[in-house]
Amino acid sequence: MRPLQISAETAQKLAKALDVPIEQIMHLPQHILVQKLVEIEREEAKKD
């Protein structure tokens, strides 16, 4: 499986939000990553 094509900043932000190492973020399947991004966005929307 190829590493995801995301920027270093995005990988760092995701790693912090999901509390996992950056290496794990880079090797997540794309559909799982998209699902996690949606969850993070929903949580941020609730805070605002």
Secondary structure, 3 states (H helix, E strand, C coil): CCCCCCCHHHHHHHHHHHCCCHHHHHCCCHHHHHHHHHHHHHHHHHHC
